[in-house]
């Protein structure tokens, strides 16, 4: 598989083969193919294995500290690479990369997570920060805290982001009302809310494109 990877590239390897190689680097001996296939069957995909909560992975038969650390290291590297690509150019001119990054970062979360992308006057990413974690269908967000953080970072614009663990990105009434409250608060401080994105397992919805903002 190593020769296959180096000669033909990563696209030549199936998900379980990528995982098999990664696990072999952690174990250094033995046949890791059965474990790799079992993990793919359990979680559904290579990406889902990487995104699985650390506690769940540690409780999974066949995995231990070394292998779980290897999985989380690869996930962290992928997220940092995706984020770096987003930061290279103005966010609004780099929409596809932004969505790719957000899908990798939060689309597989099992509870709602609310994040804010803080932008400068040229719409470049200053920071991407989680603001709150909630339950499977609700995350409390306070406009006052959002604006306070925007002013601390000298941000002039925001993109609101949260995930729907159900996979359905359709906004709830609470999502719409909360967005309106943050937009209204931003008007007092000259902080523009460019969009609110809801991400759900490979799908997303833009409030601006749907006429909700």
Backbone bond lengths (Angstrom), bond angles and torsions (degrees), N, CA, C in turn:
res aa  C-N    CA-C-N  psi(-1)  N-CA   C-N-CA  omega(-1)  CA-C   N-CA-C  phi
1 X - - - 1.462 - - 1.525 111.10 -
2 X 1.341 116.67 -34.17 1.458 119.14 177.93 1.517 110.84 -60.04
3 X 1.336 116.58 -46.26 1.464 120.64 178.62 1.521 110.77 -63.91
4 X 1.318 116.37 -39.29 1.458 121.47 178.52 1.521 110.59 -61.42
5 X 1.334 115.81 -42.71 1.462 121.26 179.36 1.522 111.03 -64.08
6 X 1.325 116.39 -46.96 1.459 120.37 -175.46 1.525 112.85 -72.91
7 X 1.315 117.06 -32.83 1.467 120.53 -176.36 1.526 112.70 -87.98
8 X 1.341 116.91 -35.60 1.466 119.54 -173.61 1.518 113.26 -114.48
9 X 1.323 117.17 -7.98 1.458 120.19 177.68 1.516 112.54 91.05
10 X 1.341 117.54 165.11 1.469 121.38 -176.11 1.521 114.51 -64.70
11 X 1.329 117.40 -25.22 1.469 119.20 -179.90 1.526 112.15 -66.99
12 X 1.323 116.23 -15.91 1.466 119.99 179.08 1.524 112.01 -77.91
13 X 1.338 117.13 -12.10 1.458 121.30 -177.62 1.523 111.03 -101.04
14 X 1.321 115.99 138.86 1.462 121.25 174.22 1.525 109.04 -73.42
15 X 1.325 116.84 164.78 1.462 120.83 179.72 1.524 111.73 -54.42
16 X 1.341 116.43 -45.70 1.465 118.59 -176.04 1.522 110.84 -67.83
17 X 1.335 117.65 -28.02 1.457 120.02 178.72 1.531 111.21 -72.12
18 X 1.340 117.17 -39.09 1.464 119.84 174.36 1.525 110.17 -59.91
19 X 1.323 114.94 -45.77 1.453 119.98 -179.18 1.521 111.15 -66.76
20 X 1.312 116.78 -38.40 1.474 121.48 178.14 1.524 110.65 -59.79
21 X 1.335 116.81 -44.48 1.458 120.15 179.55 1.524 111.21 -65.59
22 X 1.318 116.02 -42.51 1.463 120.54 -179.76 1.526 111.22 -61.78
23 X 1.316 116.64 -44.18 1.460 120.99 179.01 1.522 111.52 -66.06
24 X 1.328 116.33 -34.44 1.475 119.26 179.15 1.526 110.19 -63.90
25 X 1.346 117.16 -38.20 1.466 119.64 177.67 1.524 110.99 -63.00
26 X 1.338 116.28 -29.37 1.467 120.24 179.74 1.524 111.68 -80.34
27 X 1.350 116.69 -38.82 1.464 120.53 -175.54 1.533 113.26 -90.02
28 X 1.330 115.74 -32.59 1.467 122.46 178.90 1.525 114.38 70.03
29 X 1.317 118.46 -4.94 1.464 120.57 178.32 1.516 109.02 -159.30
30 X 1.334 114.82 161.72 1.451 120.33 178.05 1.525 112.66 86.01
31 X 1.316 115.51 169.02 1.460 122.98 179.90 1.524 108.78 -91.18
32 X 1.314 117.28 113.29 1.465 120.72 -178.09 1.527 112.91 -95.62
33 X 1.327 117.52 0.95 1.462 119.68 -178.80 1.535 112.55 -62.88
34 X 1.345 119.44 -46.06 1.477 118.59 179.62 1.527 112.47 -59.34
35 X 1.325 117.26 -41.36 1.457 120.35 179.18 1.523 110.70 -66.52
36 X 1.331 117.18 -41.62 1.465 120.67 179.56 1.525 110.65 -60.69
37 X 1.319 116.74 -45.45 1.472 120.35 179.68 1.525 111.00 -65.55
38 X 1.330 116.87 -38.34 1.473 120.25 179.48 1.529 110.52 -64.69
39 X 1.324 116.80 -39.58 1.462 120.47 179.49 1.526 111.54 -67.50
40 X 1.331 116.61 -41.30 1.470 120.29 176.71 1.518 110.60 -60.99
41 X 1.330 116.40 -42.89 1.471 120.25 178.82 1.524 111.53 -65.08
42 X 1.321 116.64 -38.01 1.463 120.75 -177.60 1.523 112.65 -71.89
43 X 1.331 116.14 -44.78 1.468 119.61 -173.84 1.526 113.50 -98.90
44 X 1.325 117.65 -21.05 1.462 120.04 173.90 1.511 116.40 108.35
45 X 1.336 118.41 -26.87 1.461 121.08 -179.57 1.522 109.48 -167.60
46 X 1.320 115.26 167.69 1.463 120.82 176.45 1.527 110.43 -61.05
47 X 1.332 116.14 -44.92 1.469 120.68 179.80 1.522 111.25 -61.86
48 X 1.326 116.66 -39.59 1.463 120.21 -179.19 1.526 111.71 -67.60
49 X 1.331 116.96 -32.70 1.465 120.04 175.92 1.529 109.39 -64.72
50 X 1.315 116.79 -46.95 1.468 120.73 -179.87 1.528 111.44 -61.64
51 X 1.330 116.57 -37.57 1.463 121.08 -175.18 1.520 113.47 -85.04
52 X 1.315 118.02 -7.47 1.468 120.72 -178.61 1.528 110.14 -61.64
53 X 1.318 118.30 144.35 1.471 120.84 178.96 1.525 111.21 -57.31
54 X 1.311 115.46 142.65 1.464 120.57 -178.79 1.525 111.90 -55.90
55 X 1.320 116.77 -41.30 1.464 120.96 -179.10 1.528 110.77 -61.37
56 X 1.327 115.99 -40.97 1.469 120.15 179.44 1.519 110.03 -65.77
57 X 1.315 117.17 -42.95 1.459 120.37 179.26 1.528 111.60 -63.44
58 X 1.315 116.49 -41.56 1.463 119.95 179.93 1.524 111.86 -63.89
59 X 1.317 116.61 -27.44 1.463 120.89 179.75 1.528 112.64 -89.03
60 X 1.339 116.64 -1.24 1.464 121.16 -177.93 1.525 110.62 -84.34
61 X 1.298 115.45 131.25 1.465 120.48 -178.42 1.524 110.91 -59.44
62 X 1.325 115.71 132.23 1.459 121.67 178.02 1.519 113.77 98.45
63 X 1.340 117.21 -16.43 1.462 120.76 -179.91 1.525 110.57 -102.99
64 X 1.311 115.20 155.63 1.467 121.16 178.13 1.514 109.41 -150.00
65 X 1.327 117.39 -170.53 1.472 121.02 -176.28 1.525 113.99 -55.45
66 X 1.339 117.81 -42.76 1.462 120.24 -177.21 1.524 111.34 -67.12
67 X 1.319 116.84 -46.29 1.460 119.95 -177.59 1.525 112.02 -70.86
68 X 1.329 117.47 -38.67 1.467 120.21 178.26 1.525 109.95 -66.91
69 X 1.325 117.44 -39.62 1.467 120.38 177.03 1.526 110.88 -61.62
70 X 1.340 116.66 -39.41 1.466 120.31 178.68 1.522 111.20 -64.02
71 X 1.327 116.66 -42.45 1.466 120.81 179.21 1.529 110.77 -63.27
72 X 1.326 116.71 -45.25 1.458 120.47 -178.51 1.531 111.72 -69.98
73 X 1.323 117.31 -29.80 1.457 120.73 176.31 1.526 110.58 -65.30
74 X 1.323 116.72 -43.72 1.460 120.69 179.00 1.530 110.45 -65.44
75 X 1.337 116.79 -41.06 1.466 119.68 177.70 1.531 110.73 -61.07
76 X 1.325 116.84 -45.42 1.464 120.82 -179.43 1.528 111.01 -63.16
77 X 1.326 117.05 -39.98 1.463 120.49 179.58 1.522 110.83 -64.63
78 X 1.332 116.53 -41.53 1.467 120.74 179.46 1.523 111.36 -63.71
79 X 1.333 116.75 -42.08 1.462 120.58 -179.89 1.524 111.26 -67.15
80 X 1.319 117.26 -40.31 1.462 119.64 -179.97 1.522 111.63 -66.95
81 X 1.330 116.31 -37.43 1.453 119.78 177.02 1.524 110.44 -64.90
82 X 1.331 116.74 -45.64 1.462 120.55 179.82 1.524 110.96 -62.86
83 X 1.326 117.35 -41.18 1.459 120.92 179.22 1.522 111.17 -66.36
84 X 1.319 117.48 -40.16 1.459 121.08 178.97 1.522 111.05 -61.13
85 X 1.318 117.41 -38.87 1.461 121.40 178.83 1.523 111.08 -66.34
86 X 1.338 116.83 -35.60 1.460 120.82 178.04 1.524 110.30 -66.94
87 X 1.321 117.34 -36.62 1.461 121.52 -175.04 1.521 113.22 -77.60
88 X 1.331 118.06 -10.16 1.455 120.76 -175.87 1.523 113.13 -69.78
89 X 1.336 117.61 -31.63 1.460 121.56 -176.47 1.526 109.34 -135.83
90 X 1.344 118.42 166.14 1.469 120.27 176.66 1.526 111.26 -52.48
91 X 1.325 116.35 134.04 1.463 121.76 -173.03 1.522 111.99 -58.54
92 X 1.330 117.23 -40.69 1.466 119.85 -176.06 1.526 112.19 -68.46
93 X 1.324 117.52 -16.76 1.469 121.35 176.63 1.525 112.23 -97.50
94 X 1.325 115.84 6.73 1.464 121.10 -171.96 1.524 109.90 -135.73
95 X 1.333 115.53 42.71 1.461 121.19 -169.09 1.520 113.31 -62.02
96 X 1.326 117.54 -43.18 1.469 120.23 -177.59 1.526 111.49 -61.90
97 X 1.330 116.63 -41.85 1.468 119.83 178.76 1.525 110.61 -67.20
98 X 1.332 116.11 -36.70 1.461 119.78 178.38 1.521 110.72 -61.96
99 X 1.313 117.17 -46.79 1.464 120.74 -179.15 1.524 110.49 -64.79
100 X 1.325 117.43 -39.45 1.464 121.14 177.35 1.526 110.32 -59.84
101 X 1.321 115.83 -44.60 1.465 120.58 179.77 1.525 111.15 -63.90
102 X 1.322 117.25 -46.43 1.466 120.48 -177.68 1.523 111.44 -65.95
103 X 1.325 116.58 -38.23 1.468 119.29 176.36 1.521 110.67 -60.52
104 X 1.329 116.00 -42.77 1.461 119.65 179.62 1.520 111.34 -67.84
105 X 1.324 116.94 -35.65 1.464 121.11 -173.10 1.517 113.49 -77.43
106 X 1.346 117.85 -41.86 1.469 117.81 -170.89 1.523 116.42 -135.30
107 X 1.328 119.22 -6.67 1.463 118.43 -172.49 1.524 113.45 -65.47
108 X 1.342 117.34 -23.21 1.470 120.48 -178.21 1.526 112.90 -102.34
109 X 1.322 117.39 8.75 1.465 120.72 176.48 1.525 110.03 -64.07
110 X 1.332 116.37 143.15 1.461 121.39 -176.73 1.528 112.83 -88.23
111 X 1.339 116.93 -12.64 1.461 121.68 174.33 1.520 107.47 -128.06
112 X 1.322 115.97 162.11 1.456 119.85 179.87 1.521 110.70 -67.86
113 X 1.319 114.98 136.85 1.463 121.78 175.19 1.521 108.03 -130.57
114 X 1.318 116.11 129.57 1.461 121.40 179.92 1.519 108.45 -105.66
115 X 1.326 116.62 126.23 1.461 122.43 -179.39 1.522 108.86 -124.90
116 X 1.309 115.60 156.61 1.459 120.80 175.36 1.520 109.11 -129.21
117 X 1.329 115.42 131.81 1.449 121.57 171.59 1.520 107.16 -95.65
118 X 1.321 116.55 115.81 1.460 122.31 179.65 1.526 108.66 -93.97
119 X 1.330 116.79 127.12 1.463 122.00 -174.54 1.522 110.83 -118.38
120 X 1.336 115.80 152.34 1.459 119.98 175.87 1.526 110.03 -89.89
121 X 1.326 116.60 -171.00 1.468 120.60 -175.27 1.521 113.03 -67.66
122 X 1.335 117.15 -16.13 1.468 121.36 177.11 1.521 111.04 -103.16
123 X 1.323 116.25 14.39 1.464 123.37 179.40 1.519 113.37 61.85
124 X 1.328 115.81 30.40 1.457 120.45 172.71 1.524 108.82 -92.16
125 X 1.312 115.43 146.87 1.457 120.93 -175.98 1.522 110.88 -71.49
126 X 1.332 116.21 120.02 1.460 121.80 173.64 1.524 109.72 -87.66
127 X 1.331 115.67 -46.08 1.463 120.57 -177.31 1.518 109.70 -158.48
128 X 1.306 115.19 150.26 1.464 123.60 172.07 1.515 105.89 -122.27
129 X 1.333 116.38 109.45 1.459 119.50 -172.36 1.524 111.96 -127.13
130 X 1.341 116.25 132.89 1.475 118.68 170.91 1.518 109.02 -70.90
131 X 1.323 116.87 132.81 1.456 121.42 -179.30 1.520 112.38 -101.04
132 X 1.330 115.89 -31.93 1.462 118.78 -176.51 1.514 109.71 -163.62
133 X 1.333 115.26 152.99 1.461 123.11 170.67 1.514 106.98 -123.45
134 X 1.324 115.94 141.71 1.456 118.95 -176.44 1.510 112.78 -126.29
135 X 1.324 115.36 -136.06 1.458 122.22 178.94 1.519 107.92 -102.56
136 X 1.319 116.44 -164.78 1.464 119.31 -179.53 1.513 111.90 -69.99
137 X 1.334 118.70 -15.86 1.463 118.81 -177.56 1.530 114.54 -142.10
138 X 1.341 118.26 15.10 1.459 118.42 179.40 1.521 110.77 -157.42
139 X 1.331 115.43 137.03 1.453 121.69 175.02 1.524 108.34 -133.63
140 X 1.332 118.50 122.40 1.468 120.52 178.76 1.532 110.78 -74.43
141 X 1.332 116.12 129.46 1.457 121.47 179.05 1.524 108.21 -132.40
142 X 1.341 116.59 135.40 1.460 121.04 -176.23 1.523 109.86 -116.75
143 X 1.339 117.58 115.75 1.474 121.20 -178.34 1.518 113.64 -52.77
144 X 1.320 117.95 -36.61 1.460 121.06 -179.99 1.526 111.03 -59.88
145 X 1.327 117.30 -43.34 1.467 121.12 -179.92 1.524 111.39 -69.16
146 X 1.332 116.00 -35.31 1.464 120.10 178.41 1.524 109.89 -62.98
147 X 1.334 116.94 -47.82 1.460 120.65 -179.46 1.527 111.90 -67.10
148 X 1.311 116.61 -37.32 1.468 120.10 178.05 1.522 110.55 -58.92
149 X 1.323 116.82 -44.96 1.459 120.51 -179.68 1.522 111.30 -68.91
150 X 1.330 117.77 -37.80 1.465 121.41 178.08 1.526 110.59 -60.08
151 X 1.330 116.83 -43.16 1.458 120.80 179.64 1.524 111.28 -67.58
152 X 1.335 117.43 -36.65 1.465 120.76 178.03 1.523 111.56 -62.16
153 X 1.337 115.51 -35.65 1.465 120.70 -177.63 1.532 112.71 -90.85
154 X 1.343 116.58 -2.00 1.469 122.26 -176.32 1.530 110.59 59.56
155 X 1.309 116.02 36.66 1.463 121.51 178.11 1.526 109.93 -80.73
156 X 1.321 116.53 143.64 1.457 121.04 177.79 1.527 112.42 -110.77
157 X 1.334 116.27 -6.27 1.460 120.15 179.24 1.527 110.04 -152.78
158 X 1.322 115.17 158.66 1.460 121.95 -178.11 1.516 110.38 -135.24
159 X 1.309 115.25 151.93 1.463 122.15 162.50 1.522 105.72 -125.61
160 X 1.319 116.11 120.13 1.457 121.69 178.73 1.520 108.71 -85.27
161 X 1.311 116.63 142.30 1.467 121.01 -178.31 1.522 109.33 -142.32
162 X 1.313 116.71 134.44 1.462 118.34 165.59 1.521 109.54 -150.98
163 X 1.305 115.02 163.30 1.463 120.56 -176.97 1.517 110.95 -106.23
164 X 1.320 115.87 155.49 1.459 122.93 170.15 1.523 107.51 -114.57
165 X 1.324 118.38 107.97 1.463 120.78 -178.35 1.528 113.93 -57.24
166 X 1.327 117.35 -23.38 1.466 120.41 178.80 1.523 111.82 -67.07
167 X 1.346 116.74 -19.84 1.458 120.98 -176.34 1.509 113.27 93.28
168 X 1.327 117.63 -13.70 1.461 122.44 179.48 1.530 108.75 -92.28
169 X 1.341 119.14 114.12 1.462 120.78 -176.22 1.527 114.82 -82.86
170 X 1.311 117.46 8.71 1.463 120.08 179.77 1.525 110.51 -61.22
171 X 1.340 118.72 127.55 1.469 119.98 -177.49 1.520 112.25 -72.68
172 X 1.329 115.25 146.65 1.460 120.80 174.55 1.521 108.61 -87.93
173 X 1.325 116.40 169.27 1.454 120.60 175.80 1.525 110.38 -59.87
174 X 1.335 116.06 -39.21 1.459 120.10 178.63 1.533 111.10 -63.42
175 X 1.345 117.74 -38.28 1.470 121.28 177.59 1.522 110.68 -60.77
176 X 1.328 115.95 -44.15 1.471 121.31 -177.67 1.531 110.69 -66.78
177 X 1.323 116.24 -43.63 1.469 119.98 -178.99 1.525 111.49 -66.99
178 X 1.323 116.59 -41.46 1.461 120.51 179.45 1.524 111.01 -63.43
179 X 1.328 116.88 -40.69 1.459 121.06 178.49 1.524 111.27 -62.00
180 X 1.323 116.18 -42.92 1.464 120.80 179.01 1.527 110.93 -62.94
181 X 1.320 117.05 -38.00 1.465 121.22 179.95 1.531 111.06 -66.58
182 X 1.337 116.65 -42.17 1.464 119.86 179.19 1.526 110.36 -68.25
183 X 1.325 117.20 -39.47 1.470 120.47 177.35 1.521 110.55 -61.15
184 X 1.328 116.29 -43.96 1.458 120.45 -179.96 1.530 111.28 -64.58
185 X 1.320 116.71 -41.49 1.459 120.47 177.99 1.525 110.71 -63.48
186 X 1.320 116.35 -37.71 1.460 120.44 -179.43 1.514 113.44 -64.46
187 X 1.316 116.03 -30.42 1.460 119.74 -179.12 1.522 111.82 -62.99
188 X 1.317 118.13 -30.36 1.467 121.95 179.37 1.521 112.19 -71.58
189 X 1.356 116.24 -24.09 1.463 120.33 -175.28 1.534 112.27 -115.10
190 X 1.328 117.05 12.72 1.465 121.96 -178.84 1.526 111.73 57.76
191 X 1.316 116.04 38.09 1.465 122.20 175.83 1.526 107.66 -111.14
192 X 1.321 116.37 116.87 1.464 122.26 -175.40 1.523 110.77 -88.19
193 X 1.323 116.29 134.65 1.468 120.68 172.36 1.523 107.16 -95.42
194 X 1.327 116.25 104.55 1.465 120.49 -177.25 1.525 112.16 -70.51
195 X 1.332 116.74 -39.04 1.461 119.06 -175.02 1.519 109.63 -166.97
196 X 1.304 114.85 165.57 1.460 122.82 168.88 1.520 105.92 -129.83
197 X 1.310 116.18 118.83 1.462 122.12 -178.29 1.520 109.80 -106.96
198 X 1.319 115.78 131.20 1.461 121.24 172.77 1.522 107.24 -110.05
199 X 1.318 115.73 124.44 1.462 121.82 -175.68 1.518 109.06 -111.88
200 X 1.338 115.77 137.18 1.455 118.99 179.13 1.506 113.13 -150.75
201 X 1.321 117.70 97.11 1.458 123.67 172.35 1.532 113.13 50.47
202 X 1.327 115.43 57.04 1.454 120.11 176.77 1.513 114.35 90.80
203 X 1.318 118.41 -7.05 1.462 122.72 178.48 1.526 108.71 -116.10
204 X 1.333 115.98 156.53 1.456 118.00 176.31 1.521 110.14 -150.51
205 X 1.322 114.99 159.13 1.464 121.53 176.71 1.519 108.78 -131.12
206 X 1.339 115.69 134.70 1.459 122.52 177.77 1.522 109.06 -104.67
207 X 1.327 116.55 122.83 1.458 120.25 177.31 1.525 111.11 -59.65
208 X 1.330 117.05 -40.12 1.459 119.65 -178.02 1.524 110.92 -64.71
209 X 1.315 116.52 -44.81 1.475 119.48 -179.12 1.524 111.86 -67.23
210 X 1.336 116.12 -27.77 1.464 120.24 179.68 1.530 112.27 -88.91
211 X 1.323 117.53 1.67 1.448 121.08 179.85 1.507 114.59 72.44
212 X 1.331 116.09 25.16 1.477 121.08 -177.62 1.528 112.01 -99.45
213 X 1.319 117.09 1.16 1.453 120.17 -177.27 1.525 109.97 -130.13
